[in-house]
Structure formats: C-alpha cells, structure tokens
Amino acid sequence: MSTKSQTLNNLYKKYGLEQEDTFKHAHYTILTRSGIEKVQRGCNIQVTYEVIKCEPEFACVKATGTMGDAVIETFGSAKRGKVPTTKGDGNTSSWYVMEITEKRAMSRCVLKLAGLYELGHMGEDESEDFKPPTRSQQIGLEVRRLCDELKDNSCSMDRAKEIVTEMREREEENPNSPWVAVIDVAIEQFGDLSHQETWHTNDKF
C-alpha cells in the first residue's frame, strides 16, 4: 500500500506540479492558480457553472465538474467585506466577486476530482488567508529549516559543510543577510568547518 507521501509524489509527477505551484499554510498545502490549472489540464477536467446569485457584493455559483465517468457538484461563493477574514464581514476584498466565486468553485471541483482535496490540498483562491509567504517570510522559514537540519543528529559533517559554503556565498552578496544565523548554528554544532581538513560522516564535535 502506498503511503500518503508516495501518493502525493505520484500525483505531483502526473500533473507536472513544481515547487512554485504549492506553498504551506497551517494544516494545508495550498495550490496556486497555475497549479490548479495544471491539475485541470492533466486530468482533462471540464467544469460548467450555474449562477445561483449575482449581486454587487455577493455571488454564488454551482459548479459541475466531470473527469471521464466521474461527476461532482460543488459551490463557490464570495462576499465582499472591509475585513475579509473568517472573523470579519466578508471573505474577499475584491470587487470582482463573481470572478472570485468562479475561481473558488473551479478550484474545489478540480481538487476533489483529482483526489487532492482528501490529501489536505486547497486552492489559493478559496480564502483570503491563503496567500503565499512574502520573500522575507520565505527566508525566515528557510533559515529555521536549515538550523533545524544542522541540529538534527542525522546531519553529517559533509552536509554541514555544504550548507555553510552556500550560506557564506549568500552572505558575501549581502553582509547584512540573515544567513549568518545558519553559519552560527553550524559552528555551534560542528566547529569552524572552514578549517576542517578531514570529514567524518555523522560525527559532530
């Protein structure tokens, strides 16, 4: 039986999804708009819409998605508000409520038919909260990931050397960069790697 990770890897390859097509958010993996379109094309999913309500600040449509013999129906809606959050007065800040509604309905159809919804994937347009991290946030996440990797007992000295070499190259490009934090952790865990001539895999100082 395939694990969830193996199933996802197979689906990602099948649909041609790449790193830039997804990002993490809380308990979900979010697919960008381009990612949704790749999945729709890869699965040959056809979506039709029925307008339930269309008002200046609220819209709702029913979407019917077909993939071969499989057919599903789902809904998408959008309500414009000044505070578009789950605790606010709406769920979008856009005046294009019908367009947002259509994207949300299509996203749900595609992900359900493709089997990704049940694997914890949602579409970028389904919520105002589902926004990709900013550049500074991405850097912060990478710094934390690399520091955690260096602190893990399974991290070898060869791997630590690779990380430090890359971080020093980035630091040279920007002396005030956050990558020095990763170098500090590497030195704390492995010593000054730049002066090490012999590398012992999985051995730390």
Secondary structure as GFF3:
##gff-version 3
##sequence-region A 1 205
A	DSSP	alpha_helix	4	15	.	.	.	ID=ss1
A	DSSP	three_ten_helix	19	21	.	.	.	ID=ss2
A	DSSP	beta_strand	22	25	.	.	.	ID=ss3
A	DSSP	beta_strand	28	31	.	.	.	ID=ss4
A	DSSP	alpha_helix	33	43	.	.	.	ID=ss5
A	DSSP	beta_strand	46	55	.	.	.	ID=ss6
A	DSSP	beta_strand	58	67	.	.	.	ID=ss7
A	DSSP	beta_strand	70	79	.	.	.	ID=ss8
A	DSSP	alpha_helix	97	114	.	.	.	ID=ss9
A	DSSP	three_ten_helix	117	119	.	.	.	ID=ss10
A	DSSP	beta_strand	121	123	.	.	.	ID=ss11
A	DSSP	three_ten_helix	124	126	.	.	.	ID=ss12
A	DSSP	alpha_helix	135	151	.	.	.	ID=ss13
A	DSSP	alpha_helix	157	173	.	.	.	ID=ss14
A	DSSP	alpha_helix	180	190	.	.	.	ID=ss15
A	DSSP	three_ten_helix	193	195	.	.	.	ID=ss16
###
